[in-house]
Amino acid sequence: MKKHKKTWSDLSPAEKAVIWAKLSPQRQAEQWPTLSEADRLLLIRENGRPPGECGWMMPVAPARGPVRPFMPMGVRVDAEGQEHAIETGYRGRSAARVSDVWDRMADQAARRNASAPPFTYAQVTMGREYQALVEAWASAGVRGISLEVLSQRSAGGGGEFIDAVCDQSRRIAQLRARVGPVVTLSVRRTRPSARGKRTGIPDIVLVDQVCLGWLTVAEVLKRAGWDTGGKTLDRARAALANALDRMSGAAPRYRPGHNMSKGA
């Protein structure tokens, strides 16, 4: 008996949401006008549905976007003074955080059956810290911020608030200075006849477009007119990884074309 192949209309809401989530933002933008109004509303709603392990008390919130579950951990000291890591989720349930570009790139690597994620935990943490710092600094003094944030900022008076904003600005400048003027993806290393419409991508621009613009490395390359395959993509990922290492103050990793043993 011939097996019937499911069409889009045969899929359940959950199946549609899974398929949609696997598409790149560019592909989603292309397909969005072709969807019916009912499917658009369904995908918007499913996009804000939390994972089951978070429990029924976490509401569906489309404006929040997709989230990733995680189990909060704490430390308990026993009677003998030994410390033990324990799960602290409410009634054993997972918490959730908003899914971001680092999750997308990790998912893409998993679909390619890569042996490891493209970036280390320390590099991803640095990227998220930089994003949070820039967003906090950029929102300083903006109307419409939450009462909780406003009360925290104004608790110590206006002077402390301005000092905090200045400290954030100095910290951002320090992190960007650590990345420096390095241009790993430079068109000067390419023959003029092979450059085409490519533009150079300074490392700090690569960091900003990924961390702040939420573009994957492949999407950054495509915008700048670069080939997104093979060695070019590996080189761009290495450039981003090394930039994040410099930003965090860690020792640089190997970069394609550089002999680290000679200090190149």
Number of C-alpha atoms within 10 A of each C-alpha: 3 4 5 6 7 8 7 11 9 10 12 9 14 14 12 17 19 13 11 16 15 14 12 14 13 9 11 13 11 10 12 12 10 10 10 10 11 8 17 14 13 15 20 16 17 20 22 18 20 25 17 11 14 20 15 11 7 13 11 17 15 16 10 14 18 21 18 15 17 14 17 15 11 12 12 13 10 9 7 6 8 9 12 11 10 12 16 15 15 12 8 13 18 19 20 18 13 12 14 16 18 21 15 17 18 16 16 17 15 14 10 9 10 12 8 10 16 20 17 12 10 14 21 19 15 18 25 17 14 23 20 14 15 17 12 12 17 13 12 15 13 7 8 8 11 8 9 8 10 14 10 11 18 12 11 10 10 11 9 13 17 14 11 15 18 13 13 17 15 12 15 18 11 13 19 20 13 17 21 15 12 13 15 20 21 14 18 10 10 12 9 9 6 9 15 12 9 18 16 18 20 17 25 23 15 25 27 16 16 20 23 17 13 17 22 20 21 18 18 21 23 13 12 13 15 22 14 16 10 8 11 15 16 17 16 23 19 19 26 24 25 21 28 28 22 20 23 19 12 13 9 13 14 14 18 14 8 10 10 12 7 6 6 8
